[in-house]
Amino acid sequence: MNEHPHDREIDVRGFNCPMPILKTKKALADMQSGQVLRILATDPGSTRDFQAFAKQTGHRLLGQSESGGEFTHWLQVK
């Protein structure tokens, strides 16, 4: 797994689109520029969703991984 240091973590496992993105937006709003948020998800579409989210918002997608049906995403606040 490609781990990244992170400042905060949210667990959106069990939620499907759009909830992981909505909960991520809320978490990012409380973070400072340059901080990293780690998101734990189970929605297979989350990989594509977070790629699109990063493009649309300007936050930097540092990495994504999948293990045993669980997806981890790292976003750096713009």
C-alpha atoms as an extended CHARMM CRD file, in Angstrom:
* protein
*
        78  EXT
         1         1  MET       CA              0.0000000000        0.0000000000        0.0000000000  PROA      1               0.0000000000
         2         2  ASN       CA              1.1980000000        3.4840000000       -0.8310000000  PROA      2               0.0000000000
         3         3  GLU       CA              0.8930000000        5.2750000000        2.5360000000  PROA      3               0.0000000000
         4         4  HSD       CA              1.0920000000        9.0450000000        2.8850000000  PROA      4               0.0000000000
         5         5  PRO       CA              1.4860000000       10.9970000000        6.1230000000  PROA      5               0.0000000000
         6         6  HSD       CA             -1.8070000000       12.6850000000        6.9690000000  PROA      6               0.0000000000
         7         7  ASP       CA             -3.1800000000       15.2800000000        9.3720000000  PROA      7               0.0000000000
         8         8  ARG       CA             -6.7360000000       14.0030000000        9.5790000000  PROA      8               0.0000000000
         9         9  GLU       CA             -8.7180000000       10.9070000000        8.6520000000  PROA      9               0.0000000000
        10        10  ILE       CA            -12.3800000000       10.3200000000        7.8810000000  PROA      10              0.0000000000
        11        11  ASP       CA            -14.1200000000        6.9680000000        7.6130000000  PROA      11              0.0000000000
        12        12  VAL       CA            -16.8360000000        6.8600000000        4.9510000000  PROA      12              0.0000000000
        13        13  ARG       CA            -16.9000000000        3.0790000000        4.6620000000  PROA      13              0.0000000000
        14        14  GLY       CA            -20.4310000000        1.8250000000        4.0480000000  PROA      14              0.0000000000
        15        15  PHE       CA            -21.5040000000        5.0320000000        2.3100000000  PROA      15              0.0000000000
        16        16  ASN       CA            -22.1420000000        5.3250000000       -1.4170000000  PROA      16              0.0000000000
        17        17  CYS       CA            -21.9760000000        8.3410000000       -3.6980000000  PROA      17              0.0000000000
        18        18  PRO       CA            -22.5060000000       11.2090000000       -2.9960000000  PROA      18              0.0000000000
        19        19  MET       CA            -21.9420000000       10.8220000000        0.7650000000  PROA      19              0.0000000000
        20        20  PRO       CA            -18.1470000000       10.1860000000        0.6730000000  PROA      20              0.0000000000
        21        21  ILE       CA            -17.6360000000       13.3780000000       -1.3380000000  PROA      21              0.0000000000
        22        22  LEU       CA            -20.0130000000       15.4200000000        0.8370000000  PROA      22              0.0000000000
        23        23  LYS       CA            -18.3240000000       14.2590000000        4.0440000000  PROA      23              0.0000000000
        24        24  THR       CA            -14.9170000000       14.9760000000        2.4660000000  PROA      24              0.0000000000
        25        25  LYS       CA            -15.9580000000       18.5240000000        1.5340000000  PROA      25              0.0000000000
        26        26  LYS       CA            -17.0420000000       19.1450000000        5.1280000000  PROA      26              0.0000000000
        27        27  ALA       CA            -13.7610000000       17.7740000000        6.5380000000  PROA      27              0.0000000000
        28        28  LEU       CA            -11.6240000000       19.7890000000        4.1020000000  PROA      28              0.0000000000
        29        29  ALA       CA            -13.4150000000       23.0080000000        5.0710000000  PROA      29              0.0000000000
        30        30  ASP       CA            -11.9930000000       22.6590000000        8.6020000000  PROA      30              0.0000000000
        31        31  MET       CA             -8.4170000000       22.0730000000        7.4230000000  PROA      31              0.0000000000
        32        32  GLN       CA             -5.5260000000       24.3940000000        6.5650000000  PROA      32              0.0000000000
        33        33  SER       CA             -3.8300000000       24.7110000000        3.1870000000  PROA      33              0.0000000000
        34        34  GLY       CA             -1.2060000000       21.9880000000        2.7300000000  PROA      34              0.0000000000
        35        35  GLN       CA             -2.7280000000       19.5790000000        5.2400000000  PROA      35              0.0000000000
        36        36  VAL       CA             -3.5260000000       16.0350000000        4.1150000000  PROA      36              0.0000000000
        37        37  LEU       CA             -6.8190000000       14.2080000000        4.5970000000  PROA      37              0.0000000000
        38        38  ARG       CA             -6.9630000000       10.4160000000        4.4380000000  PROA      38              0.0000000000
        39        39  ILE       CA            -10.3350000000        9.0130000000        3.3750000000  PROA      39              0.0000000000
        40        40  LEU       CA            -11.3210000000        5.3750000000        4.0050000000  PROA      40              0.0000000000
        41        41  ALA       CA            -14.0970000000        4.1720000000        1.6750000000  PROA      41              0.0000000000
        42        42  THR       CA            -15.7900000000        1.0050000000        0.4380000000  PROA      42              0.0000000000
        43        43  ASP       CA            -17.5970000000        2.4630000000       -2.5960000000  PROA      43              0.0000000000
        44        44  PRO       CA            -15.8210000000        1.1010000000       -5.7180000000  PROA      44              0.0000000000
        45        45  GLY       CA            -16.7770000000        4.3000000000       -7.5500000000  PROA      45              0.0000000000
        46        46  SER       CA            -14.8790000000        6.3900000000       -5.0200000000  PROA      46              0.0000000000
        47        47  THR       CA            -11.6360000000        6.0570000000       -6.9890000000  PROA      47              0.0000000000
        48        48  ARG       CA            -13.1500000000        7.7800000000       -9.9930000000  PROA      48              0.0000000000
        49        49  ASP       CA            -15.1630000000       10.1790000000       -7.8170000000  PROA      49              0.0000000000
        50        50  PHE       CA            -12.1290000000       11.4640000000       -5.9290000000  PROA      50              0.0000000000
        51        51  GLN       CA            -10.1370000000       11.8940000000       -9.1440000000  PROA      51              0.0000000000
        52        52  ALA       CA            -12.9280000000       14.0830000000      -10.5210000000  PROA      52              0.0000000000
        53        53  PHE       CA            -13.3420000000       15.8880000000       -7.1850000000  PROA      53              0.0000000000
        54        54  ALA       CA             -9.6390000000       16.8190000000       -7.1110000000  PROA      54              0.0000000000
        55        55  LYS       CA             -9.7770000000       18.1550000000      -10.6770000000  PROA      55              0.0000000000
        56        56  GLN       CA            -12.8890000000       20.2150000000       -9.9690000000  PROA      56              0.0000000000
        57        57  THR       CA            -11.7880000000       21.6750000000       -6.6380000000  PROA      57              0.0000000000
        58        58  GLY       CA             -8.0350000000       22.1100000000       -7.0830000000  PROA      58              0.0000000000
        59        59  HSD       CA             -7.1930000000       19.9310000000       -4.0790000000  PROA      59              0.0000000000
        60        60  ARG       CA             -4.2560000000       17.6300000000       -4.8180000000  PROA      60              0.0000000000
        61        61  LEU       CA             -4.9100000000       13.8890000000       -4.9800000000  PROA      61              0.0000000000
        62        62  LEU       CA             -1.7040000000       12.4520000000       -3.5140000000  PROA      62              0.0000000000
        63        63  GLY       CA             -2.5960000000        8.8040000000       -3.9200000000  PROA      63              0.0000000000
        64        64  GLN       CA             -5.1890000000        6.0590000000       -3.9370000000  PROA      64              0.0000000000
        65        65  SER       CA             -5.0130000000        2.4270000000       -2.9620000000  PROA      65              0.0000000000
        66        66  GLU       CA             -7.3000000000       -0.5870000000       -2.7110000000  PROA      66              0.0000000000
        67        67  SER       CA             -7.0280000000       -3.5910000000       -0.4560000000  PROA      67              0.0000000000
        68        68  GLY       CA             -9.6990000000       -6.1950000000        0.1950000000  PROA      68              0.0000000000
        69        69  GLY       CA            -12.5090000000       -4.0400000000       -1.1400000000  PROA      69              0.0000000000
        70        70  GLU       CA            -11.4800000000       -1.0160000000        0.8980000000  PROA      70              0.0000000000
        71        71  PHE       CA            -10.2440000000        2.1240000000       -0.8070000000  PROA      71              0.0000000000
        72        72  THR       CA             -7.9490000000        4.7460000000        0.6780000000  PROA      72              0.0000000000
        73        73  HSD       CA             -7.5480000000        8.2170000000       -0.8000000000  PROA      73              0.0000000000
        74        74  TRP       CA             -5.2000000000       11.0240000000        0.2390000000  PROA      74              0.0000000000
        75        75  LEU       CA             -6.1310000000       14.6220000000       -0.5740000000  PROA      75              0.0000000000
        76        76  GLN       CA             -3.9660000000       17.6530000000        0.1310000000  PROA      76              0.0000000000
        77        77  VAL       CA             -5.8460000000       20.8710000000        0.8010000000  PROA      77              0.0000000000
        78        78  LYS       CA             -5.1470000000       23.5650000000       -1.7880000000  PROA      78              0.0000000000
